Amino acid sequence: MGIIRTLKQAKRIVVIVVGYTILIIGIALMVLPGPAFIVIPVGLGILATELVWARKLVDKFKGRFDAMRDAARAKKARRQERK
């Protein structure tokens, strides 16, 4: 039973290291050429599988994204009604 706990801890460490690495690369891409707006959410998504603060941040961004998407759809519908 001790090995199962150790494997869970090892998996968690790997997920956290990979998540932080991708997040740091995304932050670097904010000043370097590259798709930071894609890489940062991927890193946060990976971290969210293990860390509560990352899950809360992802949920907050999802809420904002959903609101922006709904507003854009409503604006598009109003434009089509005018035609």
Phi and psi in radians as a Rosetta constraint file:
Dihedral C 1 N 2 CA 2 C 2 CIRCULARHARMONIC -1.132 0.35
Dihedral N 2 CA 2 C 2 N 3 CIRCULARHARMONIC -0.586 0.35
Dihedral C 2 N 3 CA 3 C 3 CIRCULARHARMONIC -1.193 0.35
Dihedral N 3 CA 3 C 3 N 4 CIRCULARHARMONIC -0.618 0.35
Dihedral C 3 N 4 CA 4 C 4 CIRCULARHARMONIC -1.114 0.35
Dihedral N 4 CA 4 C 4 N 5 CIRCULARHARMONIC -0.742 0.35
Dihedral C 4 N 5 CA 5 C 5 CIRCULARHARMONIC -1.125 0.35
Dihedral N 5 CA 5 C 5 N 6 CIRCULARHARMONIC -0.706 0.35
Dihedral C 5 N 6 CA 6 C 6 CIRCULARHARMONIC -1.152 0.35
Dihedral N 6 CA 6 C 6 N 7 CIRCULARHARMONIC -0.683 0.35
Dihedral C 6 N 7 CA 7 C 7 CIRCULARHARMONIC -1.164 0.35
Dihedral N 7 CA 7 C 7 N 8 CIRCULARHARMONIC -0.679 0.35
Dihedral C 7 N 8 CA 8 C 8 CIRCULARHARMONIC -1.104 0.35
Dihedral N 8 CA 8 C 8 N 9 CIRCULARHARMONIC -0.730 0.35
Dihedral C 8 N 9 CA 9 C 9 CIRCULARHARMONIC -1.150 0.35
Dihedral N 9 CA 9 C 9 N 10 CIRCULARHARMONIC -0.699 0.35
Dihedral C 9 N 10 CA 10 C 10 CIRCULARHARMONIC -1.124 0.35
Dihedral N 10 CA 10 C 10 N 11 CIRCULARHARMONIC -0.746 0.35
Dihedral C 10 N 11 CA 11 C 11 CIRCULARHARMONIC -1.071 0.35
Dihedral N 11 CA 11 C 11 N 12 CIRCULARHARMONIC -0.756 0.35
Dihedral C 11 N 12 CA 12 C 12 CIRCULARHARMONIC -1.097 0.35
Dihedral N 12 CA 12 C 12 N 13 CIRCULARHARMONIC -0.747 0.35
Dihedral C 12 N 13 CA 13 C 13 CIRCULARHARMONIC -1.094 0.35
Dihedral N 13 CA 13 C 13 N 14 CIRCULARHARMONIC -0.771 0.35
Dihedral C 13 N 14 CA 14 C 14 CIRCULARHARMONIC -1.081 0.35
Dihedral N 14 CA 14 C 14 N 15 CIRCULARHARMONIC -0.788 0.35
Dihedral C 14 N 15 CA 15 C 15 CIRCULARHARMONIC -1.076 0.35
Dihedral N 15 CA 15 C 15 N 16 CIRCULARHARMONIC -0.767 0.35
Dihedral C 15 N 16 CA 16 C 16 CIRCULARHARMONIC -1.151 0.35
Dihedral N 16 CA 16 C 16 N 17 CIRCULARHARMONIC -0.752 0.35
Dihedral C 16 N 17 CA 17 C 17 CIRCULARHARMONIC -1.122 0.35
Dihedral N 17 CA 17 C 17 N 18 CIRCULARHARMONIC -0.772 0.35
Dihedral C 17 N 18 CA 18 C 18 CIRCULARHARMONIC -1.129 0.35
Dihedral N 18 CA 18 C 18 N 19 CIRCULARHARMONIC -0.769 0.35
Dihedral C 18 N 19 CA 19 C 19 CIRCULARHARMONIC -1.061 0.35
Dihedral N 19 CA 19 C 19 N 20 CIRCULARHARMONIC -0.836 0.35
Dihedral C 19 N 20 CA 20 C 20 CIRCULARHARMONIC -1.118 0.35
Dihedral N 20 CA 20 C 20 N 21 CIRCULARHARMONIC -0.673 0.35
Dihedral C 20 N 21 CA 21 C 21 CIRCULARHARMONIC -1.080 0.35
Dihedral N 21 CA 21 C 21 N 22 CIRCULARHARMONIC -0.818 0.35
Dihedral C 21 N 22 CA 22 C 22 CIRCULARHARMONIC -1.138 0.35
Dihedral N 22 CA 22 C 22 N 23 CIRCULARHARMONIC -0.698 0.35
Dihedral C 22 N 23 CA 23 C 23 CIRCULARHARMONIC -1.089 0.35
Dihedral N 23 CA 23 C 23 N 24 CIRCULARHARMONIC -0.758 0.35
Dihedral C 23 N 24 CA 24 C 24 CIRCULARHARMONIC -1.133 0.35
Dihedral N 24 CA 24 C 24 N 25 CIRCULARHARMONIC -0.703 0.35
Dihedral C 24 N 25 CA 25 C 25 CIRCULARHARMONIC -1.083 0.35
Dihedral N 25 CA 25 C 25 N 26 CIRCULARHARMONIC -0.732 0.35
Dihedral C 25 N 26 CA 26 C 26 CIRCULARHARMONIC -1.079 0.35
Dihedral N 26 CA 26 C 26 N 27 CIRCULARHARMONIC -0.722 0.35
Dihedral C 26 N 27 CA 27 C 27 CIRCULARHARMONIC -1.130 0.35
Dihedral N 27 CA 27 C 27 N 28 CIRCULARHARMONIC -0.698 0.35
Dihedral C 27 N 28 CA 28 C 28 CIRCULARHARMONIC -1.110 0.35
Dihedral N 28 CA 28 C 28 N 29 CIRCULARHARMONIC -0.597 0.35
Dihedral C 28 N 29 CA 29 C 29 CIRCULARHARMONIC -1.231 0.35
Dihedral N 29 CA 29 C 29 N 30 CIRCULARHARMONIC -0.172 0.35
Dihedral C 29 N 30 CA 30 C 30 CIRCULARHARMONIC -1.178 0.35
Dihedral N 30 CA 30 C 30 N 31 CIRCULARHARMONIC -0.520 0.35
Dihedral C 30 N 31 CA 31 C 31 CIRCULARHARMONIC -1.878 0.35
Dihedral N 31 CA 31 C 31 N 32 CIRCULARHARMONIC -0.306 0.35
Dihedral C 31 N 32 CA 32 C 32 CIRCULARHARMONIC -1.723 0.35
Dihedral N 32 CA 32 C 32 N 33 CIRCULARHARMONIC 2.792 0.35
Dihedral C 32 N 33 CA 33 C 33 CIRCULARHARMONIC -1.216 0.35
Dihedral N 33 CA 33 C 33 N 34 CIRCULARHARMONIC 2.204 0.35
Dihedral C 33 N 34 CA 34 C 34 CIRCULARHARMONIC 2.809 0.35
Dihedral N 34 CA 34 C 34 N 35 CIRCULARHARMONIC 2.983 0.35
Dihedral C 34 N 35 CA 35 C 35 CIRCULARHARMONIC -1.515 0.35
Dihedral N 35 CA 35 C 35 N 36 CIRCULARHARMONIC 1.216 0.35
Dihedral C 35 N 36 CA 36 C 36 CIRCULARHARMONIC -1.039 0.35
Dihedral N 36 CA 36 C 36 N 37 CIRCULARHARMONIC -0.620 0.35
Dihedral C 36 N 37 CA 37 C 37 CIRCULARHARMONIC -1.180 0.35
Dihedral N 37 CA 37 C 37 N 38 CIRCULARHARMONIC -0.212 0.35
Dihedral C 37 N 38 CA 38 C 38 CIRCULARHARMONIC -1.744 0.35
Dihedral N 38 CA 38 C 38 N 39 CIRCULARHARMONIC -0.736 0.35
Dihedral C 38 N 39 CA 39 C 39 CIRCULARHARMONIC -1.231 0.35
Dihedral N 39 CA 39 C 39 N 40 CIRCULARHARMONIC -0.711 0.35
Dihedral C 39 N 40 CA 40 C 40 CIRCULARHARMONIC -1.072 0.35
Dihedral N 40 CA 40 C 40 N 41 CIRCULARHARMONIC -0.848 0.35
Dihedral C 40 N 41 CA 41 C 41 CIRCULARHARMONIC -1.093 0.35
Dihedral N 41 CA 41 C 41 N 42 CIRCULARHARMONIC -0.550 0.35
Dihedral C 41 N 42 CA 42 C 42 CIRCULARHARMONIC -1.130 0.35
Dihedral N 42 CA 42 C 42 N 43 CIRCULARHARMONIC -0.800 0.35
Dihedral C 42 N 43 CA 43 C 43 CIRCULARHARMONIC -1.065 0.35
Dihedral N 43 CA 43 C 43 N 44 CIRCULARHARMONIC -0.760 0.35
Dihedral C 43 N 44 CA 44 C 44 CIRCULARHARMONIC -1.124 0.35
Dihedral N 44 CA 44 C 44 N 45 CIRCULARHARMONIC -0.663 0.35
Dihedral C 44 N 45 CA 45 C 45 CIRCULARHARMONIC -1.097 0.35
Dihedral N 45 CA 45 C 45 N 46 CIRCULARHARMONIC -0.703 0.35
Dihedral C 45 N 46 CA 46 C 46 CIRCULARHARMONIC -1.151 0.35
Dihedral N 46 CA 46 C 46 N 47 CIRCULARHARMONIC -0.792 0.35
Dihedral C 46 N 47 CA 47 C 47 CIRCULARHARMONIC -1.124 0.35
Dihedral N 47 CA 47 C 47 N 48 CIRCULARHARMONIC -0.554 0.35
Dihedral C 47 N 48 CA 48 C 48 CIRCULARHARMONIC -1.131 0.35
Dihedral N 48 CA 48 C 48 N 49 CIRCULARHARMONIC -0.338 0.35
Dihedral C 48 N 49 CA 49 C 49 CIRCULARHARMONIC -1.262 0.35
Dihedral N 49 CA 49 C 49 N 50 CIRCULARHARMONIC -0.317 0.35
Dihedral C 49 N 50 CA 50 C 50 CIRCULARHARMONIC -2.186 0.35
Dihedral N 50 CA 50 C 50 N 51 CIRCULARHARMONIC -0.377 0.35
Dihedral C 50 N 51 CA 51 C 51 CIRCULARHARMONIC -2.097 0.35
Dihedral N 51 CA 51 C 51 N 52 CIRCULARHARMONIC 2.293 0.35
Dihedral C 51 N 52 CA 52 C 52 CIRCULARHARMONIC -1.144 0.35
Dihedral N 52 CA 52 C 52 N 53 CIRCULARHARMONIC -0.751 0.35
Dihedral C 52 N 53 CA 53 C 53 CIRCULARHARMONIC -1.074 0.35
Dihedral N 53 CA 53 C 53 N 54 CIRCULARHARMONIC -0.634 0.35
Dihedral C 53 N 54 CA 54 C 54 CIRCULARHARMONIC -1.211 0.35
Dihedral N 54 CA 54 C 54 N 55 CIRCULARHARMONIC -0.668 0.35
Dihedral C 54 N 55 CA 55 C 55 CIRCULARHARMONIC -1.087 0.35
Dihedral N 55 CA 55 C 55 N 56 CIRCULARHARMONIC -0.745 0.35
Dihedral C 55 N 56 CA 56 C 56 CIRCULARHARMONIC -1.117 0.35
Dihedral N 56 CA 56 C 56 N 57 CIRCULARHARMONIC -0.703 0.35
Dihedral C 56 N 57 CA 57 C 57 CIRCULARHARMONIC -1.159 0.35
Dihedral N 57 CA 57 C 57 N 58 CIRCULARHARMONIC -0.743 0.35
Dihedral C 57 N 58 CA 58 C 58 CIRCULARHARMONIC -1.093 0.35
Dihedral N 58 CA 58 C 58 N 59 CIRCULARHARMONIC -0.764 0.35
Dihedral C 58 N 59 CA 59 C 59 CIRCULARHARMONIC -1.083 0.35
Dihedral N 59 CA 59 C 59 N 60 CIRCULARHARMONIC -0.697 0.35
Dihedral C 59 N 60 CA 60 C 60 CIRCULARHARMONIC -1.100 0.35
Dihedral N 60 CA 60 C 60 N 61 CIRCULARHARMONIC -0.791 0.35
Dihedral C 60 N 61 CA 61 C 61 CIRCULARHARMONIC -1.166 0.35
Dihedral N 61 CA 61 C 61 N 62 CIRCULARHARMONIC -0.633 0.35
Dihedral C 61 N 62 CA 62 C 62 CIRCULARHARMONIC -1.080 0.35
Dihedral N 62 CA 62 C 62 N 63 CIRCULARHARMONIC -0.736 0.35
Dihedral C 62 N 63 CA 63 C 63 CIRCULARHARMONIC -1.083 0.35
Dihedral N 63 CA 63 C 63 N 64 CIRCULARHARMONIC -0.765 0.35
Dihedral C 63 N 64 CA 64 C 64 CIRCULARHARMONIC -1.158 0.35
Dihedral N 64 CA 64 C 64 N 65 CIRCULARHARMONIC -0.737 0.35
Dihedral C 64 N 65 CA 65 C 65 CIRCULARHARMONIC -1.086 0.35
Dihedral N 65 CA 65 C 65 N 66 CIRCULARHARMONIC -0.769 0.35
Dihedral C 65 N 66 CA 66 C 66 CIRCULARHARMONIC -1.070 0.35
Dihedral N 66 CA 66 C 66 N 67 CIRCULARHARMONIC -0.715 0.35
Dihedral C 66 N 67 CA 67 C 67 CIRCULARHARMONIC -1.133 0.35
Dihedral N 67 CA 67 C 67 N 68 CIRCULARHARMONIC -0.737 0.35
Dihedral C 67 N 68 CA 68 C 68 CIRCULARHARMONIC -1.142 0.35
Dihedral N 68 CA 68 C 68 N 69 CIRCULARHARMONIC -0.710 0.35
Dihedral C 68 N 69 CA 69 C 69 CIRCULARHARMONIC -1.115 0.35
Dihedral N 69 CA 69 C 69 N 70 CIRCULARHARMONIC -0.770 0.35
Dihedral C 69 N 70 CA 70 C 70 CIRCULARHARMONIC -1.103 0.35
Dihedral N 70 CA 70 C 70 N 71 CIRCULARHARMONIC -0.702 0.35
Dihedral C 70 N 71 CA 71 C 71 CIRCULARHARMONIC -1.133 0.35
Dihedral N 71 CA 71 C 71 N 72 CIRCULARHARMONIC -0.697 0.35
Dihedral C 71 N 72 CA 72 C 72 CIRCULARHARMONIC -1.157 0.35
Dihedral N 72 CA 72 C 72 N 73 CIRCULARHARMONIC -0.695 0.35
Dihedral C 72 N 73 CA 73 C 73 CIRCULARHARMONIC -1.137 0.35
Dihedral N 73 CA 73 C 73 N 74 CIRCULARHARMONIC -0.706 0.35
Dihedral C 73 N 74 CA 74 C 74 CIRCULARHARMONIC -1.131 0.35
Dihedral N 74 CA 74 C 74 N 75 CIRCULARHARMONIC -0.708 0.35
Dihedral C 74 N 75 CA 75 C 75 CIRCULARHARMONIC -1.121 0.35
Dihedral N 75 CA 75 C 75 N 76 CIRCULARHARMONIC -0.726 0.35
Dihedral C 75 N 76 CA 76 C 76 CIRCULARHARMONIC -1.124 0.35
Dihedral N 76 CA 76 C 76 N 77 CIRCULARHARMONIC -0.722 0.35
Dihedral C 76 N 77 CA 77 C 77 CIRCULARHARMONIC -1.115 0.35
Dihedral N 77 CA 77 C 77 N 78 CIRCULARHARMONIC -0.692 0.35
Dihedral C 77 N 78 CA 78 C 78 CIRCULARHARMONIC -1.141 0.35
Dihedral N 78 CA 78 C 78 N 79 CIRCULARHARMONIC -0.665 0.35
Dihedral C 78 N 79 CA 79 C 79 CIRCULARHARMONIC -1.106 0.35
Dihedral N 79 CA 79 C 79 N 80 CIRCULARHARMONIC -0.730 0.35
Dihedral C 79 N 80 CA 80 C 80 CIRCULARHARMONIC -1.216 0.35
Dihedral N 80 CA 80 C 80 N 81 CIRCULARHARMONIC -0.526 0.35
Dihedral C 80 N 81 CA 81 C 81 CIRCULARHARMONIC -1.188 0.35
Dihedral N 81 CA 81 C 81 N 82 CIRCULARHARMONIC -0.551 0.35
Dihedral C 81 N 82 CA 82 C 82 CIRCULARHARMONIC -1.227 0.35
Dihedral N 82 CA 82 C 82 N 83 CIRCULARHARMONIC -0.456 0.35
